[in-house]
Amino acid sequence: MLRFRTSGNVDIMVHAAKLVFINHLRTVASPSSSSANLRPPSTSTSARSMNTSFDPQLHHLFQQKHSLRSKVRTSLKNMDPVLKSQQDDAIQRVVLEAPWFKNSSNICAYISCDALREVDTSRIVSNILSNYKTDSYISFSTEEDQGHVQMKKRLYLPRVEDKNSNMKMLKVSSYDDLVLSSMKILEPTLVDSSGNPREDVMQATDPVDLFIVPGLAFDKFGGRLGRSGGYYDMFLKNYQELIKKKNWKQPLLVALSYSVQIIENERIPTTPYDVPVDALVTASGFIPISSVAFKYCH
């Protein structure tokens, strides 16, 4: 049996065999990839074919998610462009001035997409690339930002692999390492200019310090509602398994959010396959949620 929590803070118990995920991609590599089945990482094809029974409570949970997505998309569409620009600047300023960002060496982030109305990350990505870490040892930039020395960094960016929620995080060192997908989203090429495969963060020798992730809606309890593709949830679940295997410390998982994306005073409906975030960054500042995030407040 699995436990689900609705936005009304009611627990629902359902049998694992009744889980069915039918979702759409957040990003796609081709026009034919307009939709995809969101499935748990360990669910086999035969098991998925058996998940055909209808459960009204689970159906209601996914209806809640669908309704919330529609509501937030409308709010983002109607957001005043001037306010959006102001919040973009404020959010990126909070990140760039934060000790948890400056002290991070290995970072997974994303290239924001205007069409998806995501929080702008252009200044964050540019900052990381301008402080690119080329050596295997820890080094520091020669410039100080408001009295804080900034650590050299490695950057990993997402690349969608297929319609089954598979995504890689590949290392890049400049904007020249990126190509525009058919959906006008910048993604890393599979190989570098020398024809060598790019480093996959899942095969990296050092752990990730910081994840900066997008999303459609968030609550103050760590709940994150994606765009129904399941790419980040599946990737983060796999990375959590890697952390356990390597005995690495937990990275800080931070989501960037406009004010209209925050669901106040209630929880986003979630399943066991939804990965919570440690903290939010809004125009108002850093909002710690987990014990991991609260360590950065002292």
N, C-alpha and C positions, 0 to 999 in steps of 0.2 A: 504494500500500500504506500502511496505517496501523499504528502500533505501539501495543499495549496492554500494561499491566503488571498482573499479578495480585497477590493478596495474598502469594503465595509468591515475589514479586520475580522472576517469570519473564516475559520479553517474548514477546508473541504478535503475529505479523504477519498481518493480514487485508486483503483487498481492500475498498476503500471502498464498492463497490457492494453489499457484503453486510451493511452496517450496518442493523439494524432496531431501533428503539426502541419498546417498548410499555410505557407507564408510567401511573401514577396521579397526579392532581393533589395538590400539597401543600395548596393552598387552592382553593376553587371559588366561583363566584359564584351558582350555582344547583344544586338537587339533581340536575339532569340532567347536571351536569358532574363526575360521579364518577370518570371516567377520561379519559385523553387520550393521544395519540401524542406521544412526545417525539422531536423530529426536530432535526437540525442546522439552524441559521439559513438556510443557503444551499441546502438540499435542496428541489427542486421536487416538485410532486405527481406528475408523471410519473416522476421518478427514484425517489420513494418506492415507487411501484407496481411498480418493477422489483426492489426489494430483497426478494425472496421466497426466495432460496436460503438453505439452512440451513448454518451453519458451527458445528461442534461446539465449537471453542475459544472462539468468541465467545459461544456459548450457555452455556458453562461460566462465563465471566466474569460474565454477568448472573445466573446462578444464585448465584454467590458474593455478588453485591450483594444479591440477594433474601434469602439466608440471613443476611447480616450485618444487614440491616434488621430482620428478625424477632427476632434476638438482642438488638439494642439496644432495640427497642420493649419487649421483655419486661423488660429491665433497668430501663428508665425507669418502666414500670408498677409494678414491685416496689420502686422507690426509696422509702426512708423519708421521709414528708412533712416531718418535722423536719429531716432532713439536706438535703432539697431546698430548704427555706426558708432554711437557713443558707448553702447554696451560692449561692442567688439573691442574698442580701444581699452575700456576699463578692465575687461576680463583678461586681455593679453598683458596689460600692465601688472595686474595682480600676479599672474604666472611668472613673468620675467623678473619681478622683484622678490619673489619668494625664495627663502633659503632652500626649501625642498626641491626647487627647480635648479638653482645654482649649484647645489651640491650633488646633483644627479649626473652620472657619467654615461649611462646607457638608457636611452629613452625611446619608447614606442609612442608615436604620435600619429596624426592624420593630416592630410591635405584637405582643407575645408572646401565644400562644394556649394556655390551660390544657389544652384537649382534646388538643393535640398534645404537651403536656408540654415546651414550649420554655422555655429560660432566661428568667426574668422580665426585662422591659425597662422596666417602668413608671417607675422612678425615673430611668432614663436619658432616656426620652422627656420626662418632666416637666421635667427639668433643661434640656434643649434648648429646650423651649417657653418656659420661664421666662426664658431668655436669647435670645429670638427676635430675629433681626437684621432690622430694618425698613428700614435705609438701604442704599444701594448702596456706601457706603464702609465701611471696616473701623472698627468701634467696639468698646469694651470695657465690660464690666459694671462697676458701681461697687463691687461687693462683691468681696473677695478670699477665696479658699478655700485655707486652709493656705499662705498666702504666694504663691499663684499667681493672677495675674489671668486671668479666663476671658473668652475671645473671644465676642462675640455670634455667633449661629448661625442657619443656615437648616436646616430639616428636610424631607426627602423620604421618603415612606412608600410601600410597594408597593400596587398595585391590580391584581388579576388581570383580564386582558382577555378571554380565551377559553380553550378547551380545548387550544390548540396551543402552549402554553408561552410565550405573550406576556404580558408584565407591564410596567406603567409604574411609574415612581417620581414621585409628584406632591408638590408643595410644600404643606405645611400650617403653620398658625400657631397652632392651638389644637385641643383635643379636639372642639370643635364642628364642625370640618371633616371629621369621621369619621362613617361610618355602619356599622351592623352588617350584615354579609352574611348570607345564609341559613345559612352554616356557623358563625355566631357569631364572625366575625373582623372586627375593625374595619379599614376601608379608607377612603381619601380619597374624597370625592365628586368627580365630574368637573369641577364648576363651584363657584365660591365663592359666598358669600351675595349677591353682586351679580350673579350670573349669568355671570361671566367664567370662561373655562376656566382651570383651575389650571396653574401652570407645570410643565411636564414637564422633569425633570432633563436629558433628552437635548437639550432646546432651551435650556438655561440658558446664560447668558453666562460664568459662572464654573465652574471645575472642582470636582468633589467631592474633599474632603480625606480623608474617612473613610467606609468602608462597614462597618456592623455587620450581620452576616448570621447567620441561623439554620442549622441542619443537624441531621441525625440522628446522624452519627458522623464522627469526625475522627482523623487520625493525626498523628504528629510530623514528617511530611514535607510537610505542606500539603494532604494529601488531604482532601477533604470529600465525604461521602455525603449527598445530599439525600433527599427523600421520594419521589423518582422522577418528579416533575412536570417538571423541567428548567427551571423559570422563572428561577431565579437564574443558572444557567449561561448560558442564552441572553441574558439581560439583560446580564450582565457581559461576555460576548463582544462584544456590540454596543457596550457602553460602552468597551471596550478599543479598538475600531475608531475610536470618536469621539476618544479620547485621541490616537491616532496622527495623525488628520486635523487636530486642533487644536494638536498639539504641546504638550499639557499634561503636567504631571508625573503620575506614577502615584499614585493614592490608596492609602491603607493599607486593606487588606482584612482585617478582624478577625472571627473567629467566636467566639461565646460557647458554652461547653460545660460540662456537668456531668462529674464524674469518670467516670461509667459510660459516657459517650459517647466516651471516648478509647480508641483501639485502640493498645495498647502493642506496641512492637517489631516491627511489620509495617506494610505499606502497604495502604491501601484500594484495591481494584481500580478503575482509572480508564480512561476513554477520552479521546481528544483534545478532546472537547467538555466535559469536566469542568474547571472553573476552580479552581485551587488557592488557598488562603488564605495571607496573609502571616504571620498570627499567630493564636494562640489565647488566650482569656482564660478561666481556670478559677478555682476558689476559691483556688487556690494562687498565682495571679498571672498575669502576662503572659508568654507563651511565644513568643518570636520564632522565625520559621522562615526567611523570605526575607531577602535583603539589604536590602530596603526596611524591613522590621521591625527589623532589627538597628541601623539608624541611630537608632532611637528609644531605644536602650539606653545611649547615651553621654550 
